[in-house]
Amino acid sequence: MSTTTMSTETRFSRRTLIAAGGATTAAMLTGCGMTAKGDKKSMTFLNDSDVKSTPFGKAIEAFQKKSGITVDVQPVPSDYDTKFRTVLSSSKPPDLIKINDDYVRGMSRTGALMDLNDFIKRDKLDISHFPKNLYNFPVQADGSHTAWVIAHSPRLFYYNVDVFKEAGVPLPPTTWSSDGWTWQDFTETAKKLTIPGKRFGALVYLDTGFEQTFAINNGSPTGIFSDDGSTFTLSEPKAAEAIQWATNLTCVDHVQPAWGDLQTADADLQMFTQGRLAMFFSQFSTLPYLAQNVKDFTFDVAPPPAGPADQLTESSVVTYAIPAKAENPDAAWELLKFLTSVEGGKIFVEGNMWLGMDDRTLDALHSPPEHVELFAEAVKHSTLPNQTNNTLGARDIYRPLLDDVYTCHKQASDVLTQAKPRVDAALNQK
């Protein structure tokens, strides 16, 4: 979403990946700072944060040792979007570039991104173990494959096992099941877990991935945007109803923290680790933080509650592209292949950073939490927002307007219907 964050968001800073992958210092990964023109044994790599001492950095080191290709990773930890646009339009862009998944379609239309189909066909790449919808996410209407998903981060509900037991409330299902785990069940459970002034039972609406997930589960055919990306469908009745349901957990049921109390960085994580929040919706990449900071109770994960229509969830996709003007695209492609191989993907999974694209990496999942395998199961129950030419522009319009909904001043249907003409215009601007 977000991510993406970040969009099918990767939880970047507040709303993107907690363990966000980015770049590491040149000193860590390279012996020299410059890449010679046409040198297939070296490449430059622009990313949005430093991955020093992270699984991503470990994966890049492993690639260098295996391939003999030197990777000069250039971190841009702040204002990445500005730097990204600047270097992509230059005559000598980096050989590989982190791209917000919201940009893929728009940048593809400008011709700025290389079509990877020739590489895929040349190397007879076996994609049979890749999730089909995630693999096809960067494929454009003309068939060009203009970006590469190296990993993904599914969303589940994290919950405090101890408070469930203390309250005498049945635990959520340990398989992907709707048995006793519908929206109504969820609300009733959250009420039983809420202690006014001490603990909230649930948090749904902070992670922006809830928009697509809950809209689809409520029966919206397309979620946020239409199939062709030209229409804002979050304003349609089933989708707007889902937004209102999640908001009513605060405004009507009083089991969810007030919107204004969630605007500090990582407020959800702090509330959960302090025992002031029983359940919250978040990504796989949240796991390292919880594993390190939860000290006084046991936590586990459960699938999202089943809506009236379905029980799906959204994964944030971690997306990279080779600029059309890259000097060393072959080296960049070799790195992309490694990162989605079993060897590369297992490094992400073992480090609890992301799930690898190859499903054979998922046996590297390990507890805690006890039912961590539900993240692997989430791959089979996945939804993604449809791509548009201007996703970020659209979200810049409707998301600030939703603040009036989340603060209980307006109804979601009214706000989203009023926003629709402006959002549709943004989606269709040339």
C-alpha positions in Angstrom: 0.0 0.0 0.0 1.9 1.9 1.6 5.4 1.4 1.9 3.9 1.1 1.1 5.1 3.5 2.9 4.7 3.7 1.9 0.6 2.4 -1.1 0.7 -1.0 -0.7 2.8 0.5 1.9 6.2 -0.8 3.1 6.2 0.5 6.7 8.7 3.3 6.0 9.3 5.5 9.0 5.8 5.7 10.6 3.7 3.9 8.0 6.3 1.8 6.4 8.6 -1.0 7.2 9.9 -1.0 10.8 13.0 -2.8 9.6 13.1 -0.9 6.4 15.6 -1.9 3.9 17.7 0.7 2.3 21.3 1.2 1.7 24.4 0.6 3.6 27.6 2.6 3.7 30.0 2.4 0.8 32.7 1.5 3.3 30.8 -1.5 4.4 30.0 -2.9 1.0 32.6 -1.6 -1.5 36.2 -1.1 -1.8 35.9 1.9 -4.1 33.2 4.6 -4.4 32.9 4.9 -8.2 31.7 2.5 -10.8 33.5 2.4 -14.0 31.4 2.8 -17.1 30.3 -0.6 -18.5 32.1 -2.5 -15.7 29.8 -5.5 -15.2 31.6 -6.4 -12.0 30.4 -3.3 -10.2 27.2 -1.4 -9.8 25.6 1.5 -7.9 22.5 1.1 -5.8 20.3 4.0 -4.5 18.1 3.2 -1.6 16.0 5.0 1.0 17.8 4.0 4.2 20.9 2.5 5.6 20.8 -1.3 5.9 24.0 -1.6 7.8 23.7 -4.4 10.4 20.4 -5.5 8.9 19.4 -8.7 7.0 19.4 -6.6 3.8 23.1 -5.7 4.3 23.9 -9.3 5.0 22.2 -10.3 1.8 24.2 -7.8 -0.2 27.4 -9.0 1.3 26.5 -12.6 0.5 25.8 -11.6 -3.1 29.1 -9.8 -3.5 31.0 -12.9 -2.2 29.1 -15.2 -4.5 29.1 -13.1 -7.7 32.3 -11.1 -7.4 30.2 -8.0 -8.3 30.9 -5.0 -6.1 27.8 -3.1 -4.9 28.2 0.6 -4.1 25.0 1.2 -2.1 24.2 4.9 -1.6 21.8 5.5 1.3 19.4 8.5 1.2 17.8 8.3 4.7 15.7 11.5 4.3 13.7 13.1 1.5 14.2 10.1 -0.6 11.4 10.8 -3.1 13.1 14.1 -4.1 16.5 12.4 -4.6 14.9 9.4 -6.4 13.2 11.7 -9.0 16.3 13.7 -9.5 18.7 10.8 -10.1 16.1 8.9 -12.2 15.9 11.8 -14.6 19.6 12.3 -14.9 21.8 11.1 -17.7 23.7 8.7 -15.4 21.3 7.2 -12.8 22.3 4.5 -10.4 22.1 0.9 -11.8 19.5 -0.1 -9.3 17.0 2.1 -7.4 14.5 1.6 -4.7 11.1 2.6 -6.0 7.9 3.2 -4.0 5.4 0.8 -5.5 3.0 3.8 -6.0 5.4 5.2 -8.6 5.8 2.1 -10.7 3.0 2.7 -13.1 3.6 6.4 -13.5 7.3 6.0 -14.0 6.7 3.2 -16.5 4.7 5.5 -18.7 7.6 7.9 -18.9 10.0 5.3 -20.1 12.3 5.8 -17.2 12.3 2.2 -16.1 13.9 -0.8 -17.9 11.7 -3.6 -19.1 13.0 -6.7 -17.4 11.3 -9.2 -19.7 14.5 -9.8 -21.8 16.4 -10.7 -18.6 13.6 -13.0 -17.4 13.4 -14.8 -20.8 17.1 -15.0 -21.3 17.7 -16.6 -17.9 14.7 -18.9 -18.2 13.8 -17.7 -14.7 11.7 -20.2 -12.7 8.9 -18.2 -11.1 6.8 -21.2 -10.1 7.5 -20.6 -6.4 6.7 -16.9 -6.5 3.3 -15.6 -5.4 1.6 -14.9 -8.7 -0.1 -11.6 -7.7 3.1 -10.2 -6.1 5.2 -11.2 -9.1 2.8 -9.6 -11.5 2.4 -6.4 -9.5 4.9 -4.5 -11.6 3.7 -5.8 -15.0 2.1 -3.0 -17.0 -0.8 -3.1 -19.4 1.5 -3.5 -22.4 3.2 -6.6 -20.8 6.4 -4.8 -19.8 7.9 -5.8 -16.4 9.3 -2.5 -15.2 10.1 -3.3 -11.6 11.0 -6.3 -9.4 9.4 -7.3 -6.1 12.2 -8.7 -4.0 10.2 -9.4 -0.9 6.9 -8.6 0.9 5.5 -8.0 4.4 2.0 -9.4 5.1 -0.3 -7.9 7.7 -1.8 -9.8 10.6 -3.2 -8.9 14.0 -0.6 -9.1 16.8 -2.2 -9.7 20.2 -1.3 -10.0 23.9 -2.0 -13.7 24.8 -1.9 -12.9 28.6 -4.7 -10.4 28.6 -6.9 -12.7 26.6 -6.4 -15.4 29.3 -6.8 -12.9 32.2 -10.1 -11.7 30.7 -11.3 -15.3 30.1 -11.7 -14.6 26.4 -11.1 -17.3 23.8 -7.9 -16.8 21.8 -8.2 -16.0 18.1 -7.9 -18.8 15.6 -4.5 -20.4 15.1 -5.3 -21.1 11.4 -6.7 -19.0 8.7 -10.3 -19.4 9.8 -13.4 -17.3 10.4 -14.7 -19.7 13.1 -15.5 -17.4 16.0 -13.5 -14.6 14.2 -15.9 -12.4 12.2 -16.1 -8.6 12.5 -18.8 -8.9 15.1 -16.7 -11.4 17.0 -13.7 -9.1 16.8 -15.7 -6.2 18.2 -17.1 -8.2 21.0 -13.7 -9.5 21.9 -12.2 -6.0 21.8 -14.9 -4.8 24.2 -14.1 -7.6 26.7 -10.4 -6.7 26.5 -10.9 -3.0 27.0 -10.4 -1.5 30.5 -11.3 2.2 30.4 -8.3 4.3 31.3 -5.9 1.3 31.3 -6.1 -0.7 28.1 -7.8 -0.6 24.6 -9.0 -3.8 23.1 -8.0 -3.2 19.5 -6.4 -0.9 16.9 -7.3 -1.2 13.2 -7.2 2.1 11.4 -3.6 3.3 12.0 -1.9 1.0 9.5 -3.1 2.3 6.1 -3.2 -1.2 4.8 -6.5 -1.6 6.5 -8.2 0.5 3.7 -7.7 -2.2 1.0 -8.0 -5.2 3.3 -11.2 -4.3 5.0 -12.9 -2.8 1.9 -12.4 -6.0 0.0 -13.4 -8.1 3.0 -16.7 -6.1 3.2 -17.5 -6.9 -0.4 -16.0 -4.1 -2.4 -15.1 -5.5 -5.8 -11.8 -3.5 -6.2 -11.0 -1.8 -2.9 -9.4 1.6 -3.2 -9.1 2.0 -6.9 -10.8 0.4 -9.9 -9.1 -2.4 -11.9 -7.8 0.1 -14.5 -6.7 2.6 -11.9 -8.8 5.4 -13.3 -11.6 5.6 -10.6 -11.6 6.1 -6.9 -13.7 3.2 -5.6 -13.0 3.6 -1.9 -16.0 6.0 -2.0 -18.4 3.2 -3.0 -20.8 2.0 -0.4 -19.2 -1.3 0.6 -15.7 0.2 0.8 -16.8 3.3 2.7 -18.8 1.1 5.1 -15.6 -0.7 5.9 -13.8 2.5 6.8 -16.7 3.5 9.0 -16.7 0.1 10.7 -13.1 0.5 11.7 -13.6 4.0 12.8 -16.6 3.1 14.9 -14.3 1.0 17.1 -13.3 4.4 18.5 -16.4 6.6 18.0 -19.1 4.1 18.9 -17.6 1.1 20.7 -14.8 3.0 22.5 -12.4 0.0 22.2 -9.8 1.8 20.0 -7.4 4.7 20.8 -8.5 8.1 19.7 -6.9 9.2 16.4 -5.2 12.2 18.1 -3.5 9.9 20.5 -1.8 7.9 17.7 0.0 10.6 15.9 3.4 10.3 17.6 5.9 8.0 16.0 5.3 4.3 16.7 2.5 5.0 19.2 0.9 1.6 18.4 4.1 -0.3 19.2 4.7 1.6 22.4 1.1 1.0 23.6 1.3 -2.7 22.8 4.6 -3.3 24.4 3.5 -1.4 27.5 0.3 -3.6 27.8 -2.0 -0.7 27.0 -3.2 -2.3 23.7 -4.5 -5.8 23.3 -4.6 -6.3 19.5 -3.3 -4.3 16.6 -3.1 -4.7 12.8 0.5 -4.5 11.4 3.1 -6.0 9.1 5.5 -8.9 9.4 8.3 -6.3 9.6 7.0 -5.2 13.0 8.1 -8.5 14.4 11.8 -7.7 15.2 10.7 -4.7 17.3 8.2 -6.7 19.3 10.6 -9.6 19.8 13.1 -7.2 21.3 10.8 -5.0 23.3 8.0 -7.2 24.6 9.3 -8.2 28.1 6.3 -8.9 30.4 3.9 -11.0 28.3 3.5 -13.4 25.5 2.4 -12.2 22.1 1.0 -14.1 19.1 -0.5 -13.4 15.7 -3.9 -14.1 14.1 -5.5 -13.5 10.7 -7.7 -10.5 10.2 -11.3 -11.2 11.2 -13.5 -12.3 8.4 -15.7 -9.7 6.9 -19.1 -10.3 5.3 -17.5 -11.2 2.0 -13.9 -12.5 2.6 -10.9 -12.8 4.8 -8.0 -11.4 3.0 -5.0 -9.2 4.0 -2.6 -6.9 2.2 1.1 -7.4 1.9 3.4 -4.4 1.4 5.7 -5.1 -1.5 9.4 -4.2 -1.5 10.1 -3.0 -5.0 13.2 -2.1 -7.0 13.8 -1.0 -10.6 16.6 -0.7 -13.0 16.6 2.7 -14.7 16.4 2.7 -18.5 19.7 4.6 -18.6 21.6 2.4 -16.2 25.2 1.8 -17.2 25.4 -1.7 -15.6 21.9 -3.3 -15.9 23.4 -6.8 -16.1 25.0 -6.5 -12.7 21.8 -4.9 -11.2 19.8 -7.8 -12.6 22.1 -10.3 -11.0 21.6 -8.7 -7.6 17.8 -8.7 -8.1 17.9 -12.4 -9.0 19.9 -13.2 -5.9 17.6 -11.3 -3.6 14.6 -13.3 -4.8 16.5 -16.6 -4.8 16.1 -19.2 -2.0 19.5 -18.2 -0.6 18.9 -14.5 -0.6 15.3 -14.7 0.5 16.1 -16.9 3.5 18.4 -14.1 4.8 15.4 -11.8 4.9 13.1 -14.4 6.6 15.7 -15.6 9.1 16.2 -12.0 10.1 12.4 -11.3 10.5 12.7 -8.5 8.0 10.5 -9.6 5.1 9.1 -12.7 3.5 11.1 -13.9 0.5 9.4 -14.1 -2.8 10.3 -17.8 -3.3 8.0 -19.9 -1.1 10.8 -22.3 -0.3 12.2 -19.6 1.9 9.3 -19.7 4.3 10.5 -22.7 6.2 13.0 -20.3 7.7 10.2 -18.7 9.7 10.7 -19.1 13.4 9.0 -18.2 16.7 8.2 -16.2 18.5 5.3 -15.7 18.0 4.1 -19.3 18.3 1.9 -19.1 15.2 4.4 -17.3 13.0 3.5 -19.6 10.1 0.3 -17.6 9.7 2.4 -15.0 7.8 3.3 -17.7 5.3 -0.4 -18.7 5.1 -1.2 -15.0 4.4 0.4 -15.3 1.0 -2.6 -17.5 0.0 -5.1 -14.9 1.3 -3.7 -11.7 -0.3 -5.1 -8.6 -1.8 -3.2 -5.6 -3.3 -4.5 -2.2 -4.3 -4.8 -1.7 -8.1 -2.1 0.4 -9.6 -2.8 3.9 -10.9 -0.9 6.7 -12.8 -1.0 8.9 -9.7 -1.6 6.9 -6.5 0.4 9.3 -4.3 -1.5 12.3 -5.7 -4.8 10.6 -5.0 -3.8 9.7 -1.4 -2.6 13.2 -0.8 -6.2 14.2 -1.4 -8.4 11.7 0.4 -6.3 10.6 3.4 -6.1 14.1 5.1 -9.9 14.4 4.6 -10.3 11.1 6.4 -9.0 12.7 9.6 -12.5 14.2 10.0 -13.9 10.7 10.0 -11.3 9.2 12.3 -11.9 12.1 14.8 -15.6 11.2 14.8 -16.7 14.5 13.2 -17.9 13.2 9.8 -19.1 9.9 8.2 -16.8 8.1 5.9 -19.4 7.9 3.1 -19.9 11.7 3.1 -16.2 12.5 3.1 -15.2 9.9 0.5 -18.1 10.8 -1.8 -17.1 14.5 -1.7 -13.5 13.6 -2.3 -14.2 11.3 -5.3 -14.3 14.0 -8.1 -10.9 15.5 -7.0 -9.4 12.0 -6.6 -10.7 10.8 -10.0 -9.2 14.0 -11.6 -5.9 13.3 -10.0 -5.9 9.7 -11.2 -6.6 10.8 -14.8 -4.3 13.8 -15.1 -1.9 13.6 -17.9 
